[in-house]
Structure formats: C-alpha cells, structure tokens
C-alpha cells in the first residue's frame, strides 16, 4: 500500500515536518500488512504556494525512493515564507515493480476546463473509467499530462488555478 498526505497549512515548518514524516514512513513503515515495509518505487507532490488565483505550483515526481532522492532535500530546503501551502504528496509501494515508471508515479495530473486536477490514490484505479465518469457527470474535458520535465525528477514551477467543481462533488 502507498502512503499519502493531503494538507493545507500556514506554517512552513509544519509542512516540512509532515514531508519529513512521510519520508520516514516511506523508509520504514511499521504499518505494512506483513510488518516493516519500505516504499521505494517513487514519490511525488503537488503543492500550491499562495492563493488559487495567483499562487505558484510546486510539482515534483520521481521514480527514486523519497529517502534516496536529493531532489527531496532541495525541495524541502526551498520551502519558505508565510504563505499558505495546500496540496498532496504520495510515496509509492507498487504491487507490480515492472510497471514503475515516470507515468505511474503520483500525483497524476489532468488538464480540466478551467484548471488542473491532481490525484493520488492507494491501490489500483482504472484511470480511463475515472476520466469517463468525470466527463459524463461533470462535463470535464480531460487530457492526461504528457511526460514533462517534472516527471523526470525535476521541480516545475508555474502559475496554477484551482478547477471549479460542482457543489456536492
């Protein structure tokens, strides 16, 4: 099973501590079904720094273990300021190690009509069925992200707007 966090914090130290705890859980997770498990099949995050209208997106995905990725240290060290940070982070423990790639590391992203959608999950998800459901029920036009430099283990910064969802979603 994977491990993930979703958060919205105004304290950058709380964010750093949460990410450090996620890294430690990825290295030695005592909650695994058969005892201590490590989550060595990659990791990623999508964080919005600031507000949804003019905030900055920090996105990172890597097939390296979070506890062996120099990008993690650089990213955590670069977090600063009094802004609100909102987002998700995920460490992967793939059931089938043969499918681990830049495209299977989370968060998965999709371009929607008026923003970006970032998804993490624990387990197996039929992405085509999820996308079809969103298209039919909410009229969301989805295009799965292409392998960008961020998927190759780099940090990608840019403008970001939250998608508008129907009430009750």
N, C-alpha and C positions, 0 to 999 in steps of 0.2 A: 504494500500500500504506500502511496505517496504521502507526503506531508505538505501542508499549505497553511498560509496565514492570509487573512484579509484585514485591513486596518485603515483607520483614519485618525491621525494624531497631530497635535500641535507642538509636540516636544520631539525634536530630532534625536535626543538621547534615548527616548523610549523606542523610536523606530530602529535606531542602531542596535539596541538591546534585543528587540524582537528578531531582527535579522541574525544576530549572533546566536540566539537560542535556536533558530531554525537551522543554522549551520551545524550546531552541536547535535541536534536531533537527527540531522542527516548523517552525521558521522557515526553516532552510537545511539540508536533508537531502542530503548528497552521495551517499548510498547509493541514491537513486532509480534506477529502471531506465533512465532517459534522462538522467541527470545530476542536477543540483540540483533538488529538488522541495520545495515547501512544503506543509504540512499545515494548510490554512486553513479546514477545514469543521467545526470544533468540537472539543471536548475534554471529558473528564470524569474523575472519580476517585471511588473509594470506599475510604476508609481507616478502619480500626478503631484507635482510640487506646485502649490498655489491653488488658485481657484479654477473652476472649469472653463471660464471664458478665455483667460489668457495665461493659464498655467503652463508648465513645462513638463513634458512626458519624459520619464527616465525608464527606458526599456532595455532589458538585458536577457539574453538566452544563451546557454552554453551546454554542451554535452559533457563537459568536465564536472566532476563532483564539486559541489559548492565549497567543500572543505579543502580542495586542492586547486582552486581557481584563483589566480592572482587578481582577476577582474573583480572578485567579491571584495577583497581588501581595498582596492582602488575605489570601488563604488561606495562602500560604507564610509571610507575616509572623505569622500567628496560631498557627503550629505551635510548640509549646513543651513543656517538661517532659522527664522522664526515662522516660516510658512507652514501651512497645513500640508501634510503628506497623506495621500489616500491611494490605496492600491492593493495588489495581491502579489504574493511570492509563493513559489512552488519548488519542491525538490522531488525528483523522480526516482522511484524504485520500480523499474519496468519488469513486468512478469516475463516478457519475451525480450531478452537482451539483444536479439537480432534486429529489432525494429527501432532501436535507439538511433536518432538522427537529429539534425538541426530542426526538422519539421515536427518531431514528436515531443520536443521539449516545450513546456508551458511557460508563460501563458500563451495560448493560441489567440490570435487576433483576427478580426474581420472588420472590413470597412463597411459601415452601415450608412443609411441615407444621410444622416447628419452628425456623424461622429465615428468613433471607434468602439469596438466591443472587445473586451479581454476576458478570456475564460480559462479557468483552471478546473481540473476535476480529479477525483480519486477513483480510479477504476477504468473500465473500458467504456468508451462512448462512441456511438455511431454518429460521427460529425455530420454526415450527409443528412441523416434523419433530423438532427437538431436544426440544421440550417433550413431544411424544408419546412419544419414546423414554424420557425420564426417567419419565414417568407409567407406561408399561408395565413397564419393567425394575425401577424402584425404588419404585413406588407414590407418587411425589411428586405432590402436588396443586399445580399452578401456577396463578397468576393474574398476568398481566403487569401491571406497575405502571401506574397512571394518571398522566397528566401532573401532577406535583406542583410546588410552588413551586421545588423543587430543579432541576427540569428547565427552568425558566425563567431559570436563570442565578444562582440564589441558593444559599447554603450551608444545608444542612439538618443539624441535629444531633439525635441521639436515641439511645436505647438500642438495642443490637444483640446478637443471639446468633448464633453460628455454626450453620449447619444440621448435622445429624448425617448422615453418609453411610455407606453400607455399606462394609465393608472390601473392598479390591481395586478400588475405584472409581477 
